Amino acid sequence: MSEKISTKDLFKIWGHVAAHSFGGPAGQIAVIHKLVVEDKKLVSEERFLHALNFCMLLPGPEAQQLATYMGWIMSKWKGGLIAGGLFVLPGFLSILLLSYLYVLFGDVALVQGLFYGVKPGIIAIVLAALHRISQKSLKNSFYWTLAFLAFIALFFLNLPFPLVVVGSGLIGVLWGKFIAHHELTHEVKDVSAPPIWTTLKTLFIWILVWLFPIALTIFLLGTENTLHTLNLFFSKMSLVTFGGAYAALSYVAQQGVEVFGWLKPGEMLDGLALAETTPGPLIQVVQYVGFMGAYRFPGNFDPLLSAFIGSVLTTWMTFAPCFLFIFTLAPYVEFIRGQKIFTDALSAITSSIVGVILNLSLWFVLQALFVNSEKVHFGILDFSYPVPQSLDYSALGICIVALIMQFKFKRGLFTILGTCIVLGIFSKMMMA
């Protein structure tokens, strides 16, 4: 890209993306693509898809990392900071405000009805995202099979996601080398590898930025404080969760509910409802988890102040590694762009993400439509299934309405969620 982008234009472009980035990564990626590829023509289609596949390979939120990558292409680190930072800021402020409203007024019937209605509506939104991503990623029977195997591995065998990712990448390489025979049509310019000193300097700076809150909480509060635990947990989460928010959610939910007791099972879906109805990355739901954990275990702080600090720390630990990965690795990704072995691996990994989202969709159904579930541990099998007698018929009805609006009438996100909210409030009032 030869045309230089001014700082003012960077703020304008990425402010527009941030303001319109509702509905999770599928919608956000579509917004980025429309603006920077179709409308502004700042990045080519091939380069955009190459960056997207790379970001899906990284741990963390792929949409925010893609925005940072596109900003980096436009204006190096300045563009990356503006793009990635603006992508996060609206969601952070929105989630913070809604989290306060939730803990202060969560027992009010109106607020309960709001979240009761949104939960089943989210099922339709996630299934729509699954449909869109599968259309783009599953190009032939090989990729469909890979997606199905990824789902089996995650849902029925409970295998670690990094293992599924690495396995998918290796299978993709072997497929491309020994079975598939196709020519790449990349438009690639000669790009030199970055100097090793530049890479080490970038890596050092962003590791310091990332780990600074951990050192600060240890120095000021010690290692037994909840804020320090939040730092460590979400620092680990940013490294071991792949495939963006859809992949990270079940891991965060399990740990936050079952291990740390920061929130109750139903509250995790409440947090997802908050993130779905605000701009920014869906992974911002972890801010709500940090908010609730610091609110419930405030230590010597006032609970509302502790919750604010927990929100800031959780957001920092989640997104700082994203800037580290992009600023350190993007020059090398540009350098190797067009090499077939890399493209084959990333295409296979992208298809496995479809299996991740299907796994998440069933998790939503389990949590939103059924009151009780049972665990199965038999041999290599390790999964949960719903108790049929615990089906919530009101939630099922709202979900069906949302599915019809989404797939038959093609309604927008706000129309669907608004309808679900009204139905949820009405259902709660009828139950009272």
HUBELJO-V642996 format. One record per residue. RES is the residue in three letters. SS is DSSP state (H for helix, E for strand, L for the rest). PHI is phi in degrees with one decimal (NA if undefined). NEAR is the number of other C-alpha atoms within 8 Angstrom. Layout:
BEGIN
res = {RES/RES}
ss = {SS/SS}
phi = {PHI/PHI}
near = {NEAR/NEAR}
END
This chain:
BEGIN
res = {MET/SER/GLU/LYS/ILE/SER/THR/LYS/ASP/LEU/PHE/LYS/ILE/TRP/GLY/HIS/VAL/ALA/ALA/HIS/SER/PHE/GLY/GLY/PRO/ALA/GLY/GLN/ILE/ALA/VAL/ILE/HIS/LYS/LEU/VAL/VAL/GLU/ASP/LYS/LYS/LEU/VAL/SER/GLU/GLU/ARG/PHE/LEU/HIS/ALA/LEU/ASN/PHE/CYS/MET/LEU/LEU/PRO/GLY/PRO/GLU/ALA/GLN/GLN/LEU/ALA/THR/TYR/MET/GLY/TRP/ILE/MET/SER/LYS/TRP/LYS/GLY/GLY/LEU/ILE/ALA/GLY/GLY/LEU/PHE/VAL/LEU/PRO/GLY/PHE/LEU/SER/ILE/LEU/LEU/LEU/SER/TYR/LEU/TYR/VAL/LEU/PHE/GLY/ASP/VAL/ALA/LEU/VAL/GLN/GLY/LEU/PHE/TYR/GLY/VAL/LYS/PRO/GLY/ILE/ILE/ALA/ILE/VAL/LEU/ALA/ALA/LEU/HIS/ARG/ILE/SER/GLN/LYS/SER/LEU/LYS/ASN/SER/PHE/TYR/TRP/THR/LEU/ALA/PHE/LEU/ALA/PHE/ILE/ALA/LEU/PHE/PHE/LEU/ASN/LEU/PRO/PHE/PRO/LEU/VAL/VAL/VAL/GLY/SER/GLY/LEU/ILE/GLY/VAL/LEU/TRP/GLY/LYS/PHE/ILE/ALA/HIS/HIS/GLU/LEU/THR/HIS/GLU/VAL/LYS/ASP/VAL/SER/ALA/PRO/PRO/ILE/TRP/THR/THR/LEU/LYS/THR/LEU/PHE/ILE/TRP/ILE/LEU/VAL/TRP/LEU/PHE/PRO/ILE/ALA/LEU/THR/ILE/PHE/LEU/LEU/GLY/THR/GLU/ASN/THR/LEU/HIS/THR/LEU/ASN/LEU/PHE/PHE/SER/LYS/MET/SER/LEU/VAL/THR/PHE/GLY/GLY/ALA/TYR/ALA/ALA/LEU/SER/TYR/VAL/ALA/GLN/GLN/GLY/VAL/GLU/VAL/PHE/GLY/TRP/LEU/LYS/PRO/GLY/GLU/MET/LEU/ASP/GLY/LEU/ALA/LEU/ALA/GLU/THR/THR/PRO/GLY/PRO/LEU/ILE/GLN/VAL/VAL/GLN/TYR/VAL/GLY/PHE/MET/GLY/ALA/TYR/ARG/PHE/PRO/GLY/ASN/PHE/ASP/PRO/LEU/LEU/SER/ALA/PHE/ILE/GLY/SER/VAL/LEU/THR/THR/TRP/MET/THR/PHE/ALA/PRO/CYS/PHE/LEU/PHE/ILE/PHE/THR/LEU/ALA/PRO/TYR/VAL/GLU/PHE/ILE/ARG/GLY/GLN/LYS/ILE/PHE/THR/ASP/ALA/LEU/SER/ALA/ILE/THR/SER/SER/ILE/VAL/GLY/VAL/ILE/LEU/ASN/LEU/SER/LEU/TRP/PHE/VAL/LEU/GLN/ALA/LEU/PHE/VAL/ASN/SER/GLU/LYS/VAL/HIS/PHE/GLY/ILE/LEU/ASP/PHE/SER/TYR/PRO/VAL/PRO/GLN/SER/LEU/ASP/TYR/SER/ALA/LEU/GLY/ILE/CYS/ILE/VAL/ALA/LEU/ILE/MET/GLN/PHE/LYS/PHE/LYS/ARG/GLY/LEU/PHE/THR/ILE/LEU/GLY/THR/CYS/ILE/VAL/LEU/GLY/ILE/PHE/SER/LYS/MET/MET/MET/ALA}
ss = {L/L/L/L/L/L/H/H/H/H/H/H/H/H/H/H/H/H/H/L/L/L/L/L/H/H/H/H/H/H/H/H/H/H/H/H/H/H/H/L/L/L/L/L/H/H/H/H/H/H/H/H/H/H/H/H/H/L/E/L/L/H/H/H/H/H/H/H/H/H/H/H/H/H/H/H/H/H/H/H/H/H/H/H/H/H/H/H/H/H/H/H/H/H/H/H/H/H/H/H/H/H/H/H/H/L/L/L/H/H/H/H/H/H/H/H/H/H/H/H/H/H/H/H/H/H/H/H/H/H/H/H/H/H/H/H/H/L/L/L/H/H/H/H/H/H/H/H/H/H/H/H/H/H/H/L/L/L/L/L/H/H/H/H/H/H/H/H/H/H/H/H/H/H/H/H/H/H/L/L/L/L/L/L/L/L/L/L/L/L/L/L/L/L/L/H/H/H/H/H/H/H/H/H/H/H/H/H/H/H/H/H/H/H/H/H/H/H/H/H/H/L/L/L/L/H/H/H/H/H/H/H/H/H/H/H/H/H/H/H/L/E/L/L/H/H/H/H/H/H/H/H/H/H/H/H/H/H/H/L/L/L/L/L/H/H/H/H/H/H/H/H/H/H/H/H/L/L/L/L/L/H/H/H/H/H/H/H/H/H/H/H/H/H/H/H/L/L/L/L/L/L/H/H/H/H/H/H/H/H/H/H/H/H/H/H/H/H/H/H/H/H/H/H/H/H/H/H/H/H/H/H/H/H/H/H/L/L/L/H/H/H/H/H/H/H/H/H/H/H/H/H/H/H/H/H/H/H/H/H/H/H/H/H/H/H/H/H/H/E/L/L/E/E/E/E/E/E/L/L/E/E/E/E/E/E/L/H/H/H/E/L/H/H/H/H/H/H/H/H/H/H/H/H/H/H/H/L/L/L/L/L/H/H/H/H/H/H/H/H/H/H/H/H/H/H/H/H/H/H/H/L}
phi = {NA/-92.0/-73.1/-82.8/-100.5/-74.6/-60.7/-60.8/-67.8/-61.2/-63.2/-67.4/-63.5/-81.4/-66.5/-63.5/-61.7/-62.2/-70.5/-110.9/-94.9/-98.5/86.4/90.5/-63.0/-61.4/-67.6/-67.5/-62.1/-64.0/-64.1/-61.5/-60.9/-61.7/-77.4/-86.6/-100.0/-80.4/-81.3/-85.8/53.8/-86.6/-136.0/-74.1/-59.7/-63.5/-67.7/-62.0/-65.2/-61.6/-64.7/-63.5/-60.4/-63.4/-66.4/-69.4/-73.3/-75.7/-69.7/106.1/-76.7/-66.4/-67.9/-68.2/-67.4/-64.8/-60.5/-62.0/-63.0/-62.0/-63.4/-65.0/-60.2/-72.5/-155.0/51.3/-64.8/-63.2/-64.6/-64.6/-64.3/-65.5/-64.4/-67.4/-67.7/-65.5/-63.3/-89.0/-57.1/-59.4/-65.5/-60.2/-65.0/-67.1/-63.6/-60.6/-62.6/-67.3/-65.7/-62.8/-62.2/-66.5/-74.4/-85.3/-128.3/-64.9/-88.1/-73.7/-58.7/-62.8/-68.8/-60.9/-64.0/-58.7/-73.5/-62.4/-76.8/-71.3/-54.6/-67.1/-65.3/-64.0/-57.3/-64.0/-66.8/-67.2/-65.0/-66.2/-63.0/-59.6/-63.5/-65.5/-68.2/-65.3/-61.8/-85.1/-94.7/-94.5/-84.4/-158.1/-63.0/-61.3/-71.4/-62.7/-63.2/-63.6/-62.9/-64.2/-65.1/-62.5/-61.9/-59.1/-62.7/-82.6/-80.7/-91.5/-104.4/56.6/-73.3/-62.6/-61.9/-56.4/-65.6/-64.9/-63.0/-62.5/-61.4/-62.5/-62.1/-65.5/-62.6/-61.6/-64.4/-64.3/-60.5/-67.3/-81.3/-110.3/-118.9/-74.8/-132.0/-148.8/-98.0/-82.3/-121.1/-72.7/-93.7/-120.9/-93.6/-67.2/-126.2/-80.3/-66.8/-69.1/-60.3/-61.6/-64.6/-62.8/-63.0/-64.1/-64.8/-61.6/-61.0/-63.7/-60.9/-78.4/-67.0/-62.1/-59.5/-64.7/-89.2/-54.2/-61.9/-64.9/-62.2/-66.4/-69.1/-63.3/-65.9/-89.4/-122.5/87.6/-97.0/-95.9/-77.3/-60.2/-62.8/-68.6/-61.4/-60.0/-56.9/-66.6/-63.7/-77.1/-67.9/-65.5/-57.4/-67.6/-100.4/-109.3/-105.1/-111.3/84.4/79.6/-61.8/-60.6/-78.1/-74.3/-60.9/-64.3/-65.2/-64.1/-60.9/-61.0/-69.3/-66.0/-89.3/-85.6/-94.6/-96.6/69.2/-70.0/-149.8/-91.2/-52.4/-65.2/-70.4/-66.0/-69.1/-60.3/-65.2/-64.2/-62.1/-59.8/-67.7/-66.5/-97.4/-124.7/-70.5/101.3/-69.0/-63.8/-61.4/-60.5/-56.2/-65.7/-60.7/-63.0/-62.5/-63.1/-58.8/-66.7/-63.7/-70.5/-70.1/-77.1/-126.8/-80.6/66.3/-88.7/-88.8/-63.7/-55.6/-70.6/-70.2/-59.4/-63.9/-63.9/-63.3/-60.7/-63.4/-63.6/-64.3/-62.0/-63.1/-59.2/-68.4/-78.9/-101.6/-57.6/-62.5/-61.5/-66.1/-59.5/-62.5/-68.7/-66.0/-82.5/-99.4/-55.2/-59.1/-74.5/-63.0/-65.2/-65.5/-96.6/-57.3/102.4/-75.4/-62.5/-62.2/-69.5/-64.4/-61.5/-64.2/-67.5/-63.2/-67.1/-64.2/-59.1/-66.7/-67.1/-62.2/-60.3/-63.3/-63.3/-68.4/-62.8/-60.1/-65.9/-58.8/-68.3/-63.1/-60.6/-58.4/-60.0/-81.4/-90.7/-107.8/-125.3/-79.8/-126.3/-143.2/-122.6/-98.9/-116.4/-126.9/-144.4/61.1/-85.8/-78.6/-154.6/-153.6/-112.1/-136.3/-77.6/-84.5/-54.6/-66.8/-96.0/-60.4/-91.2/-68.6/-66.1/-63.8/-61.8/-62.5/-64.4/-63.2/-63.3/-59.5/-62.6/-64.7/-64.7/-64.4/-74.1/-97.3/-91.6/-99.9/55.2/-75.0/-78.4/-58.2/-68.9/-64.7/-64.5/-66.8/-61.9/-63.2/-64.3/-63.7/-60.7/-65.0/-66.1/-62.9/-61.6/-63.7/-64.1/-67.1/-68.5/-75.9/-65.1}
near = {7/3/4/7/8/6/7/6/8/13/11/8/9/12/10/8/13/13/10/9/13/14/13/11/13/10/11/16/10/8/11/11/10/9/12/11/14/8/7/7/9/8/10/8/7/8/8/12/8/10/11/10/12/10/11/13/12/10/13/16/14/14/12/12/14/12/13/16/13/13/18/14/10/11/11/9/9/9/16/18/12/13/15/14/8/12/16/13/9/13/14/12/8/10/15/12/8/9/10/9/9/9/7/6/8/9/6/7/9/7/11/12/15/12/12/13/17/13/12/17/15/11/13/12/11/10/10/10/10/11/8/9/10/10/8/7/11/11/8/6/7/6/13/11/8/12/14/10/9/14/15/10/11/15/10/10/11/10/8/7/10/9/8/13/12/9/8/14/13/9/10/14/12/9/10/12/9/6/7/7/6/4/4/6/4/6/6/6/4/5/6/5/7/8/6/6/6/8/10/8/8/11/10/8/8/12/10/8/8/11/9/8/9/10/8/8/12/10/7/6/9/9/8/7/9/11/11/14/10/13/13/9/8/11/10/8/11/13/9/8/14/15/16/15/12/11/14/14/10/10/9/10/11/9/9/12/12/8/7/7/9/13/11/8/9/7/8/11/11/10/11/10/12/11/15/12/10/11/15/17/18/13/12/14/12/10/15/13/13/15/15/11/15/16/11/8/9/12/6/4/7/7/11/8/8/13/15/10/11/15/13/9/13/14/12/9/14/13/10/11/12/12/14/12/10/11/13/10/8/10/10/9/10/8/10/8/9/10/7/8/9/11/10/13/14/13/11/14/16/12/15/17/11/14/15/14/12/11/11/12/11/8/9/9/11/11/11/11/12/14/10/7/10/8/8/9/8/6/4/6/10/12/11/8/9/10/11/6/4/9/10/9/7/7/13/11/8/14/12/8/9/14/12/9/11/14/8/7/7/7/8/7/9/7/8/13/14/8/8/15/14/10/10/16/15/9/10/12/9/6/5/4}
END
